[in-house]
Amino acid sequence: MGVQRLKSKADSTVQQAPAADVSSIVKGVIDNIRSDGDAAVRQYSQKFDSWSPTDFKLSAKQIDEIIASVDPQIIQDIKEVQQNIRTFAERQKSALQEFELEIQPGVFLGQKNNPIARVGCYIPGGRYPLLASAHMTILTAKVAGVKHVIGCTPPIAGQLPAATISAMHLAGADEIFILGGVQAIAAMSLGTETIAKVDFLAGPGNAFVAEAKRQMFGQVGIDLFAGPTEVLVVADEHADPYMCAVDLLSQCEHGPDTPAQLITNSEKVGRETLRCIDKLLKVLPTAPIASVSWKALGEVIVTDSLDEAYKVADEYASEHVQILTQNPREALEKMTNYGAIFLGKNTCVSYGDKCIGTNHVLPTRKASRYTGGLWVGKFLRTQTYQEVRNPEASGKLGRLCGRAARAENFEAHARSGDLRAAELLGDKVEWIEQTRKDLSLPQFGSNAAAAAS
């Protein structure tokens, strides 16, 4: 495979807090909230966000007042975006079929899709108010049928994030708490005097939020082990380098640690994209962030063919893959490793992030090799049930169970099967006869076998 690198990652990556420091800080916060509840939550909210209101939970009156303060156009846009997401999530849910199968006469197997009872959704604040995360998490959970959804979002610079709160309410949040960071994740996972424990956590966040979710996993379910945003563009010789540049930088502004790759079969497209990026970074308002990511983690790779470009892209298994080629749907056959794929020049990654209707909570760090992103099915538990109505079938299964279990040295399992074979088919089983005699119970007789036949 011929590969030429016009730009590689920088030798030194973006400086971040050491993983051990993040882990120990998060553990300390969780341990304190586990022991001290609301008092510890308030302590950390004051420490990290300078936020200590009388009540972290917003009242219905407060929510109404906040929504009334938001530009009506923003409210209308939120509703339109949420309708797109609702429509897609509802179609996903309709594809999850419950069924019942009579696998053999009188033996019924089935599955039901039951929603999780209580879900906690984290909506980040920090650098940007991520309204879209409210749509993706809270709304999707409600479409799944989750009865109670808690939403937590931090204050931004000591102020209520009015548009985010509006999005959370319109998405269907049953409770909204102005609470951020590790303290929000711990409070929802553990439960406190005022915040009820949830069964499942969803939503993106910074390194500390991600680590808190990792540490709480097992006590609660989580959507994904999420890392920094990723973007990869596959472009052929017909692609517009200016568009490649704009779309790569659109994701780099998420933070200073966003990997971004252009993989193309055209050296000309690669070099022109680099030239455009250099120019755009001089005028982009978020260049102080985007330029750090691009300089440290940006790559431009030229391959001998478009097929090779697809193979290289699949090895990256990026969160977002954008296809800027003459025949973009070809990528659906050529690639399998991606969080979400965006086909053609009319379909940018930003649409997926903000408005098109698919979910933007997606796997990173090559996790797309084994999982997809957040979707309505994550909030449902596909649970099986079994019923044997035919006595003869149960007796025969009992015989099979006895043999299968003894092959694994599971004697007690085998005896559950023996019991049905003896009662329903009249099998003579020594251990049953002896124990029933010792217990002064009547032996299974031929009447049961006759009835079964």
C-alpha positions as CSV (number, residue, x, y, z in Angstrom):
1,M,0.0,0.0,0.0
2,G,1.5,3.3,-1.1
3,V,1.1,6.0,1.5
4,Q,2.6,9.5,1.5
5,R,2.2,11.8,4.5
6,L,2.0,15.5,3.7
7,K,1.4,16.2,7.4
8,S,1.8,14.0,10.4
9,K,1.0,14.4,14.0
10,A,3.3,16.6,16.0
11,D,6.1,14.9,18.0
12,S,4.6,16.2,21.2
13,T,0.9,15.9,21.8
14,V,-1.3,18.3,23.6
15,Q,-0.4,18.6,27.3
16,Q,-3.1,17.1,29.5
17,A,-3.4,16.3,33.1
18,P,-1.8,12.9,33.7
19,A,-4.4,10.1,33.7
20,A,-3.4,9.1,37.2
21,D,-4.1,12.6,38.5
22,V,-7.6,12.7,36.8
23,S,-8.4,9.2,38.2
24,S,-7.4,10.0,41.8
25,I,-9.2,13.4,41.8
26,V,-12.3,11.8,40.5
27,K,-12.1,9.0,43.0
28,G,-11.8,11.5,45.9
29,V,-14.9,13.4,44.8
30,I,-16.9,10.2,44.4
31,D,-15.8,8.9,47.7
32,N,-16.8,12.1,49.5
33,I,-20.2,12.3,47.8
34,R,-20.8,8.6,48.7
35,S,-20.2,9.4,52.4
36,D,-21.5,13.0,52.7
37,G,-24.2,13.2,50.0
38,D,-25.6,16.7,49.3
39,A,-23.1,18.4,51.6
40,A,-20.2,17.1,49.4
41,V,-22.1,17.9,46.2
42,R,-22.5,21.5,47.4
43,Q,-18.8,21.7,48.4
44,Y,-17.5,20.6,45.0
45,S,-20.0,22.7,43.1
46,Q,-18.8,25.8,45.0
47,K,-15.2,24.7,44.5
48,F,-15.3,23.9,40.8
49,D,-18.2,26.1,39.5
50,S,-18.6,28.8,42.1
51,W,-22.2,27.7,42.3
52,S,-24.1,27.1,45.5
53,P,-27.8,27.9,45.1
54,T,-30.5,27.2,47.7
55,D,-31.6,24.4,45.5
56,F,-29.8,22.8,42.6
57,K,-33.1,21.6,41.0
58,L,-35.0,24.1,38.9
59,S,-38.6,24.6,39.7
60,A,-41.3,24.6,37.1
61,K,-41.7,28.3,37.6
62,Q,-38.0,28.9,37.1
63,I,-38.0,26.8,33.9
64,D,-41.0,28.7,32.4
65,E,-39.3,32.0,33.2
66,I,-36.0,30.9,31.6
67,I,-37.7,29.7,28.4
68,A,-39.5,33.0,28.2
69,S,-36.2,34.8,28.3
70,V,-34.8,32.9,25.2
71,D,-35.0,34.3,21.7
72,P,-38.1,32.8,20.1
73,Q,-36.1,31.9,17.0
74,I,-33.8,29.7,19.2
75,I,-36.8,28.0,20.7
76,Q,-38.3,27.4,17.3
77,D,-35.0,26.0,16.1
78,I,-34.7,23.7,19.1
79,K,-38.2,22.3,18.4
80,E,-37.3,21.7,14.7
81,V,-34.1,19.9,15.5
82,Q,-35.8,17.8,18.2
83,Q,-38.5,16.8,15.7
84,N,-35.8,15.5,13.4
85,I,-34.2,13.5,16.2
86,R,-37.5,12.3,17.5
87,T,-38.6,11.0,14.0
88,F,-35.3,9.1,13.5
89,A,-35.4,7.6,17.1
90,E,-39.0,6.5,16.7
91,R,-38.1,4.8,13.5
92,Q,-35.2,3.0,15.2
93,K,-37.5,1.9,18.0
94,S,-40.1,0.5,15.5
95,A,-37.3,-1.7,14.1
96,L,-36.8,-3.4,17.5
97,Q,-39.4,-6.1,17.3
98,E,-40.7,-8.1,20.2
99,F,-41.6,-11.6,19.2
100,E,-42.7,-15.0,20.5
101,L,-41.7,-18.2,18.9
102,E,-43.0,-21.8,19.4
103,I,-39.6,-23.4,19.0
104,Q,-41.2,-26.9,19.3
105,P,-44.7,-28.0,20.2
106,G,-45.7,-26.4,23.5
107,V,-42.4,-24.6,24.1
108,F,-42.6,-20.9,23.8
109,L,-39.7,-18.4,23.7
110,G,-40.0,-14.7,23.4
111,Q,-38.4,-11.3,23.9
112,K,-39.6,-8.0,25.2
113,N,-38.0,-4.5,25.0
114,N,-38.4,-2.9,28.4
115,P,-37.1,0.7,28.9
116,I,-34.7,1.5,31.7
117,A,-36.6,3.0,34.7
118,R,-34.4,6.0,35.6
119,V,-31.8,7.7,33.4
120,G,-29.4,10.5,34.2
121,C,-28.3,12.7,31.3
122,Y,-25.3,15.0,31.5
123,I,-25.3,18.1,29.3
124,P,-21.9,19.7,29.2
125,G,-21.3,23.4,29.6
126,G,-17.7,24.7,29.8
127,R,-16.4,26.2,26.6
128,Y,-19.7,25.8,24.7
129,P,-23.4,25.4,25.7
130,L,-24.1,22.1,24.1
131,L,-27.8,22.3,23.4
132,A,-27.6,19.3,21.0
133,S,-26.5,17.0,23.8
134,A,-29.9,17.5,25.5
135,H,-31.7,16.5,22.3
136,M,-29.4,13.4,21.8
137,T,-29.7,12.1,25.3
138,I,-32.9,13.2,27.1
139,L,-35.1,13.1,24.0
140,T,-33.8,9.7,22.9
141,A,-34.4,8.3,26.3
142,K,-38.0,9.6,26.4
143,V,-38.7,8.1,22.9
144,A,-37.5,4.8,24.3
145,G,-40.1,5.0,27.0
146,V,-37.9,5.9,30.0
147,K,-40.3,7.1,32.7
148,H,-38.0,9.3,34.6
149,V,-35.1,11.3,33.1
150,I,-32.9,13.6,35.2
151,G,-30.8,16.2,33.4
152,C,-27.7,17.9,34.9
153,T,-25.9,20.8,33.3
154,P,-23.4,23.2,34.9
155,P,-23.7,26.9,35.2
156,I,-21.7,28.9,32.6
157,A,-19.6,31.6,34.1
158,G,-21.9,31.7,37.1
159,Q,-25.0,32.1,35.0
160,L,-27.9,29.8,34.2
161,P,-27.5,28.5,30.6
162,A,-31.0,29.5,29.4
163,A,-30.9,28.0,26.0
164,T,-29.6,24.6,27.3
165,I,-32.2,24.5,30.0
166,S,-34.9,25.2,27.3
167,A,-33.6,22.4,25.2
168,M,-33.6,20.0,28.2
169,H,-37.1,20.9,29.2
170,L,-38.5,20.6,25.6
171,A,-36.7,17.3,25.2
172,G,-38.8,16.0,28.1
173,A,-36.5,16.1,31.2
174,D,-38.5,15.2,34.3
175,E,-36.0,17.1,36.6
176,I,-33.3,19.6,35.7
177,F,-30.4,20.2,38.1
178,I,-27.9,23.0,37.6
179,L,-24.9,20.9,38.6
180,G,-21.8,20.0,36.6
181,G,-18.7,17.9,36.5
182,V,-17.8,14.8,38.6
183,Q,-20.2,15.9,41.3
184,A,-23.2,15.6,38.9
185,I,-22.1,12.2,37.7
186,A,-21.5,10.9,41.3
187,A,-24.8,12.4,42.6
188,M,-26.9,10.8,39.9
189,S,-25.0,7.5,40.2
190,L,-25.0,7.2,43.9
191,G,-28.1,9.2,44.9
192,T,-28.2,11.8,47.6
193,E,-30.8,13.3,49.9
194,T,-32.2,15.4,47.0
195,I,-31.1,13.6,43.8
196,A,-32.5,10.1,43.3
197,K,-30.1,7.4,42.0
198,V,-30.4,6.5,38.4
199,D,-29.9,3.2,36.6
200,F,-28.1,4.5,33.5
201,L,-25.9,7.6,32.6
202,A,-25.7,9.2,29.1
203,G,-24.0,12.2,27.7
204,P,-20.5,13.5,26.8
205,G,-18.1,15.6,29.0
206,N,-14.5,16.5,29.7
207,A,-11.8,14.1,30.9
208,F,-13.1,14.3,34.5
209,V,-16.7,13.6,33.5
210,A,-15.5,10.7,31.3
211,E,-13.4,9.3,34.2
212,A,-16.3,9.6,36.6
213,K,-18.5,7.6,34.3
214,R,-15.8,5.0,33.9
215,Q,-15.5,4.6,37.7
216,M,-19.3,4.4,38.2
217,F,-19.8,1.9,35.5
218,G,-21.1,-1.3,37.0
219,Q,-23.0,0.5,39.7
220,V,-24.9,2.1,36.8
221,G,-24.9,1.5,33.1
222,I,-23.3,4.1,30.7
223,D,-23.6,4.9,27.1
224,L,-20.0,5.0,26.0
225,F,-16.4,5.5,27.2
226,A,-16.1,8.7,25.2
227,G,-12.9,10.5,24.3
228,P,-12.2,13.7,22.4
229,T,-14.1,14.4,19.2
230,E,-12.5,12.9,16.1
231,V,-13.0,13.7,12.4
232,L,-11.7,12.0,9.2
233,V,-12.3,13.1,5.6
234,V,-11.9,10.8,2.7
235,A,-11.5,12.8,-0.5
236,D,-10.9,11.9,-4.2
237,E,-9.3,14.1,-6.9
238,H,-12.6,15.8,-7.6
239,A,-13.1,17.1,-4.0
240,D,-12.9,20.8,-3.2
241,P,-9.9,21.4,-1.0
242,Y,-11.5,24.5,0.5
243,M,-14.5,22.3,1.6
244,C,-12.1,19.7,3.0
245,A,-10.4,22.4,5.1
246,V,-13.6,24.0,6.4
247,D,-15.0,20.6,7.4
248,L,-11.8,19.5,9.2
249,L,-11.6,22.7,11.2
250,S,-15.3,22.5,12.0
251,Q,-14.5,19.6,14.4
252,C,-11.1,20.9,15.5
253,E,-12.8,23.7,17.4
254,H,-14.3,21.2,19.8
255,G,-11.1,21.3,21.9
256,P,-7.3,21.3,21.7
257,D,-7.2,17.4,21.6
258,T,-9.2,16.6,18.4
259,P,-7.6,14.2,16.0
260,A,-8.3,15.2,12.4
261,Q,-7.3,13.4,9.2
262,L,-7.6,13.9,5.5
263,I,-7.0,10.8,3.4
264,T,-7.0,11.3,-0.3
265,N,-5.8,9.7,-3.5
266,S,-4.8,13.1,-4.8
267,E,-1.6,14.9,-3.8
268,K,-3.0,18.1,-5.2
269,V,-6.1,18.0,-3.1
270,G,-3.9,17.2,0.0
271,R,-1.5,20.1,-0.6
272,E,-4.3,22.6,-1.4
273,T,-6.2,21.6,1.7
274,L,-3.2,22.3,3.8
275,R,-2.9,25.7,2.1
276,C,-6.6,26.5,2.8
277,I,-6.3,25.4,6.4
278,D,-3.4,27.8,7.0
279,K,-5.4,30.7,5.6
280,L,-8.6,29.8,7.4
281,L,-6.9,29.6,10.8
282,K,-5.9,33.2,10.4
283,V,-9.6,34.3,10.3
284,L,-11.5,31.6,12.3
285,P,-12.8,33.1,15.6
286,T,-12.1,29.7,17.3
287,A,-8.7,29.4,15.8
288,P,-7.0,29.6,19.3
289,I,-8.5,26.2,20.0
290,A,-8.8,24.7,16.5
291,S,-5.2,25.5,15.6
292,V,-3.9,23.6,18.6
293,S,-5.7,20.5,17.6
294,W,-4.7,20.8,13.9
295,K,-1.0,21.5,14.6
296,A,-0.7,18.7,17.1
297,L,-3.1,16.0,15.8
298,G,-3.9,16.9,12.2
299,E,-2.8,14.6,9.4
300,V,-2.9,14.6,5.6
301,I,-2.3,11.2,3.9
302,V,-2.1,10.5,0.2
303,T,-2.7,7.0,-1.1
304,D,-2.2,5.5,-4.5
305,S,-5.9,4.7,-5.0
306,L,-9.3,5.5,-3.5
307,D,-9.6,1.9,-2.4
308,E,-6.4,2.3,-0.4
309,A,-7.8,5.5,1.1
310,Y,-10.9,3.6,2.3
311,K,-8.6,0.9,3.9
312,V,-6.5,3.4,5.7
313,A,-9.6,5.2,6.9
314,D,-11.0,1.9,8.2
315,E,-7.9,1.4,10.3
316,Y,-8.4,4.8,11.9
317,A,-12.0,3.8,12.9
318,S,-12.8,7.5,13.5
319,E,-15.8,8.9,15.3
320,H,-16.9,11.0,12.3
321,V,-16.1,10.0,8.7
322,Q,-16.9,12.4,5.9
323,I,-16.8,11.2,2.3
324,L,-16.1,13.8,-0.4
325,T,-15.9,11.7,-3.5
326,Q,-17.8,11.4,-6.8
327,N,-19.5,8.2,-5.6
328,P,-19.9,8.7,-1.9
329,R,-22.2,5.7,-1.3
330,E,-19.4,3.4,-2.4
331,A,-18.0,4.0,1.1
332,L,-20.9,2.1,2.6
333,E,-19.5,-1.0,0.9
334,K,-15.8,-0.3,1.4
335,M,-15.8,0.8,5.1
336,T,-17.2,-0.7,8.3
337,N,-15.3,1.1,11.1
338,Y,-16.8,4.5,11.9
339,G,-19.1,6.1,14.5
340,A,-21.1,7.8,11.9
341,I,-20.5,8.4,8.2
342,F,-21.5,11.4,6.2
343,L,-21.9,10.9,2.4
344,G,-21.2,13.5,-0.2
345,K,-20.5,17.2,-0.2
346,N,-24.0,18.1,0.8
347,T,-23.7,16.2,4.1
348,C,-21.3,17.7,6.6
349,V,-20.4,16.3,10.0
350,S,-21.7,19.5,11.6
351,Y,-25.2,18.4,10.5
352,G,-24.9,15.3,12.5
353,D,-23.6,17.3,15.5
354,K,-26.4,19.8,15.5
355,C,-29.5,19.2,13.5
356,I,-30.0,16.4,11.0
357,G,-31.6,13.8,13.3
358,T,-29.1,11.0,13.9
359,N,-27.4,10.8,17.3
360,H,-24.1,12.5,17.9
361,V,-23.0,10.6,21.0
362,L,-20.5,8.3,19.1
363,P,-17.6,5.9,19.8
364,T,-14.1,7.3,19.8
365,R,-10.6,5.9,20.2
366,K,-11.3,3.1,17.7
367,A,-14.3,1.8,19.7
368,S,-16.3,1.8,16.5
369,R,-14.6,-1.5,15.7
370,Y,-16.9,-3.1,18.3
371,T,-19.8,-0.7,19.1
372,G,-22.1,1.9,17.6
373,G,-23.1,5.1,19.1
374,L,-26.0,6.1,21.4
375,W,-29.4,5.2,20.1
376,V,-32.9,4.5,21.3
377,G,-31.9,0.8,21.9
378,K,-29.4,1.8,24.5
379,F,-32.2,2.8,26.8
380,L,-34.1,-0.5,26.3
381,R,-33.4,-3.8,27.8
382,T,-34.1,-6.7,25.4
383,Q,-35.2,-9.4,27.8
384,T,-36.2,-13.0,27.1
385,Y,-39.0,-15.1,28.6
386,Q,-39.7,-18.8,28.3
387,E,-42.8,-21.0,28.9
388,V,-43.2,-24.7,28.4
389,R,-46.9,-25.5,28.2
390,N,-46.6,-29.1,26.9
391,P,-45.8,-31.6,29.7
392,E,-44.2,-34.1,27.4
393,A,-42.0,-31.4,25.9
394,S,-40.9,-30.4,29.4
395,G,-40.1,-33.9,30.3
396,K,-38.0,-34.4,27.2
397,L,-36.2,-31.1,27.9
398,G,-35.6,-32.4,31.4
399,R,-33.8,-35.5,30.0
400,L,-31.7,-33.3,27.7
401,C,-30.9,-30.8,30.5
402,G,-29.8,-33.7,32.7
403,R,-27.4,-35.0,30.1
404,A,-26.1,-31.6,29.1
405,A,-25.6,-30.4,32.7
406,R,-23.7,-33.6,33.7
407,A,-21.4,-33.1,30.8
408,E,-20.3,-29.9,32.6
409,N,-20.4,-31.5,36.1
410,F,-23.4,-29.3,37.1
411,E,-25.2,-31.9,39.1
412,A,-27.8,-29.6,40.7
413,H,-28.7,-28.2,37.3
414,A,-29.1,-31.8,36.0
415,R,-31.4,-32.6,38.9
416,S,-33.8,-29.8,38.0
417,G,-34.2,-31.6,34.6
418,D,-34.4,-35.0,36.3
419,L,-37.3,-33.8,38.4
420,R,-39.4,-32.8,35.3
421,A,-38.6,-36.1,33.5
422,A,-39.6,-38.1,36.5
423,E,-42.8,-36.1,37.2
424,L,-44.0,-35.7,33.6
425,L,-42.7,-38.8,31.8
426,G,-42.5,-41.3,34.7
427,D,-38.7,-41.7,34.5
428,K,-37.3,-43.7,37.4
429,V,-34.6,-41.6,39.1
430,E,-33.0,-43.1,42.1
431,W,-32.0,-39.9,43.9
432,I,-35.6,-38.6,43.5
433,E,-37.1,-41.7,44.9
434,Q,-34.8,-41.8,47.8
435,T,-35.1,-38.2,48.8
436,R,-38.9,-38.2,48.5
437,K,-39.0,-41.3,50.6
438,D,-36.8,-39.6,53.2
439,L,-39.1,-36.6,53.2
440,S,-42.2,-38.8,53.5
441,L,-43.5,-37.6,50.1
442,P,-45.4,-39.8,47.6
443,Q,-43.4,-41.2,44.7
444,F,-44.2,-40.0,41.2
445,G,-46.3,-42.7,39.7
446,S,-47.6,-43.9,36.4
447,N,-50.6,-41.6,36.6
448,A,-48.5,-38.6,35.8
449,A,-46.9,-40.3,32.9
450,A,-50.2,-41.5,31.6
451,A,-51.6,-38.0,31.8
452,A,-48.6,-36.6,29.9
453,S,-49.1,-39.1,27.1
